[in-house]
């Protein structure tokens, strides 16, 4: 089945035709259609056009309305304020559009012939930190974008970018080097819940922070460890990966 045009695109076309008929000197001017809380749509393009043509916007708006023939899509067009058009769509047009979409397996939405690949980076949760509602919000928005893009034929690569290379990690990694058993789970191989993983990370963070604030020598070692991390030092990266893995247990529990 062919794609079903949106009511907005149909209204836009009727208005553009009315503009061209009433004001041929304006060329292919954009009616600047948008949704409205006063009607179904509002068109603001005549205001800018009036400046260009040095005319009275209300008079031009009236002229445009008179140039649009009676049709089954536009129920009413009212000239409002300095020259806005408030547009009400007919019930029949709404019902017919809905019926056409309901009759099609793809709801009248065509596949994009020029579809490509899009990367969607979701919530970017922070390693070793508790998540908050902002992470949930961006993940939900990201998931909605994935569904929409895939429906049009796009190939979507889903990602949660994890990257945190600052002082906090120098502090955590250095603490783990000096207290190697702190991140070990009591029963190796036992499944750890997201809550337990977050509890482990919180405990480590508090302990390393207390040492960082109290011990100048530890602070220097922690800052030097940040340099190692950023330089890709193997041992430091391996320990950073342990924090990532622990954090992932928690992240997945929240996202699930």
C-alpha positions in Angstrom: 0.0 0.0 0.0 1.2 3.6 -0.7 2.1 5.8 2.2 -0.7 7.7 3.8 0.1 11.4 4.0 -0.2 13.1 7.4 -3.0 15.6 7.9 -0.3 18.2 8.6 1.3 17.7 5.2 -2.1 17.8 3.5 -3.0 21.1 5.3 0.5 22.5 4.5 -0.1 21.7 0.8 -3.5 23.3 0.7 -2.2 26.5 2.3 0.9 26.6 0.1 -1.5 26.4 -3.0 -3.6 29.2 -1.5 -0.6 31.4 -0.9 0.6 30.8 -4.5 -2.8 31.6 -5.9 -3.4 34.8 -3.8 0.2 36.1 -3.8 2.0 34.8 -6.9 4.7 37.4 -6.3 5.6 35.6 -3.1 6.8 32.5 -5.0 6.8 29.2 -3.0 6.5 30.8 0.4 6.3 28.6 3.5 3.0 28.9 5.5 5.0 28.0 8.6 2.4 25.5 9.9 2.5 24.3 13.5 0.1 22.7 16.0 -2.1 25.1 17.9 -3.9 25.2 21.3 -6.6 27.5 19.6 -7.4 25.2 16.7 -5.9 22.1 15.1 -3.1 24.1 13.4 -1.8 27.7 13.1 0.0 29.2 10.2 2.3 32.2 10.9 4.1 32.5 7.6 2.0 35.5 6.3 3.5 37.8 8.9 7.0 37.4 7.5 5.5 37.5 4.0 3.7 40.8 4.7 7.1 42.4 5.6 8.6 41.1 2.4 5.7 42.4 0.3 5.2 45.6 2.3 1.6 44.8 2.8 -1.0 44.6 5.6 -0.7 41.0 7.1 -4.4 40.8 8.0 -5.4 41.8 4.5 -3.0 39.4 2.9 -4.2 36.6 5.2 -7.8 37.3 4.3 -6.8 37.2 0.6 -5.1 33.8 1.1 -8.2 32.3 2.9 -10.4 33.5 0.0 -8.1 31.8 -2.5 -8.5 28.3 -0.9 -11.5 26.6 -2.5 -14.0 24.6 -0.3 -12.6 21.1 0.3 -13.1 18.0 2.5 -9.9 18.6 4.6 -10.2 22.2 5.9 -13.3 22.8 7.9 -12.5 26.3 8.9 -9.7 28.9 8.5 -9.9 32.0 10.7 -7.8 35.1 10.4 -6.6 35.9 13.9 -4.6 38.6 15.6 -2.2 40.5 13.3 -2.5 37.9 10.5 -2.3 34.3 12.0 -4.4 31.6 10.4 -6.2 29.3 12.8 -7.1 26.1 11.0 -9.6 23.5 11.9 -9.5 20.1 10.1 -12.8 18.4 9.2 -13.9 15.3 11.1 -14.2 13.4 7.8 -10.5 14.1 7.0 -9.4 12.8 10.4 -11.6 9.6 10.1 -10.5 8.9 6.6 -6.8 9.3 7.5 -7.2 7.0 10.5 -9.1 4.4 8.5 -6.4 4.4 5.8 -3.7 3.9 8.3 -5.6 1.2 10.2 -6.0 -0.7 6.9 -2.3 -0.9 6.3 0.1 -3.3 8.1 2.6 -0.4 8.3 0.1 2.2 9.3 0.7 4.0 6.0 4.4 4.8 7.0 6.7 4.0 4.1 10.2 2.4 4.4 13.0 4.9 3.9 14.6 4.1 0.5 17.8 5.9 1.6 17.9 4.2 5.0 21.4 4.1 6.6 22.9 3.4 10.0 22.3 5.4 13.1 24.1 5.0 16.5 21.8 5.7 19.5 23.8 6.4 22.7 21.4 5.8 25.5 21.9 6.9 29.1 25.7 7.0 29.6 25.6 5.7 33.2 28.7 6.6 35.3 30.9 3.7 36.4 30.8 3.2 40.2 28.1 5.8 40.7 24.4 5.3 41.4 22.0 6.0 38.6 19.2 8.6 38.7 16.0 9.5 36.9 18.0 11.3 34.2 19.5 8.0 33.1 16.1 6.4 32.9 14.6 9.3 31.0 17.3 9.3 28.3 17.2 5.5 28.0 13.4 5.6 27.5 13.7 8.4 24.9 16.6 6.4 23.2 14.5 3.2 23.1 11.6 5.1 21.5 14.0 6.6 18.8 15.3 3.1 18.1 11.8 1.7 17.5 10.9 4.6 15.2 14.1 4.5 13.2 14.0 0.7 12.8 10.4 0.9 11.6 11.5 3.1 8.8 14.2 0.6 7.8 17.2 2.2 9.5 20.0 0.0 10.9 20.4 1.0 14.5 23.5 0.5 16.7 22.5 0.6 20.3 25.2 1.8 22.8 25.6 2.8 26.4 28.8 4.7 26.4 30.9 4.1 29.5 33.8 6.4 30.1 35.0 8.0 33.2 38.8 8.7 33.5 39.0 11.4 36.2 40.3 11.7 39.7 37.6 9.5 41.1 39.0 6.5 39.3 42.6 7.2 40.2 41.3 7.2 43.8 39.3 4.0 43.5 41.9 2.1 41.5 44.8 3.1 43.8 42.7 2.1 46.8 42.0 -1.3 45.2 45.7 -1.9 44.5 46.4 -1.2 48.2 43.4 -3.2 49.4 43.2 -6.0 46.8 40.5 -8.1 48.5 38.0 -5.2 48.9 36.1 -5.9 45.7 36.1 -9.7 46.0 32.8 -11.4 46.5 32.5 -13.8 49.4 31.5 -16.7 47.2 33.4 -16.7 44.0 31.1 -17.5 41.1 28.0 -16.6 43.1 25.5 -14.4 41.3 25.5 -10.9 42.7 22.4 -8.7 42.6 22.4 -5.2 41.3 21.8 -3.9 44.8 24.8 -5.8 46.2 27.0 -4.6 43.4 26.0 -1.0 44.1 26.5 -1.5 47.8 30.0 -2.8 47.1 30.8 0.2 44.9 29.4 2.7 47.4 31.4 1.1 50.2 34.6 1.3 48.2 34.0 4.8 47.1 33.4 6.0 50.7 36.5 4.2 52.0 38.7 5.5 49.2 37.3 9.0 49.5 38.0 9.1 53.3 41.6 8.0 52.6 42.0 10.5 49.8 40.8 13.4 52.0 42.9 12.3 55.0 46.2 11.1 53.5 48.3 13.5 51.3 50.6 10.7 50.1 47.6 8.5 49.0 46.2 11.6 47.2 49.4 12.0 45.2 49.5 8.2 44.4 45.8 8.4 43.3 46.4 11.4 41.0 49.4 9.6 39.5 47.1 6.6 38.9 44.8 8.9 36.8 47.7 9.6 34.5 48.4 5.9 34.2 44.8 5.2 33.4 44.6 7.9 30.7 47.9 6.6 29.3 46.5 3.1 29.0 48.6 1.3 31.6 47.7 -2.4 31.5 47.4 -3.1 35.2 45.4 0.1 35.8 43.1 -0.6 32.9 42.5 -4.1 34.2 41.5 -2.7 37.6 39.3 -0.1 35.9 37.6 -3.0 34.0 36.7 -4.6 37.4 34.8 -1.5 38.4 33.1 -1.4 35.0 32.1 -5.1 35.3 30.8 -4.5 38.8 28.9 -1.4 37.7 27.4 -3.4 34.8 25.7 -5.8 37.1 24.0 -2.8 38.7 23.2 -1.1 35.4 21.6 -4.1 33.9 19.5 -4.7 37.0 18.1 -1.1 36.7 17.6 -1.3 32.9 15.8 -4.6 33.1 
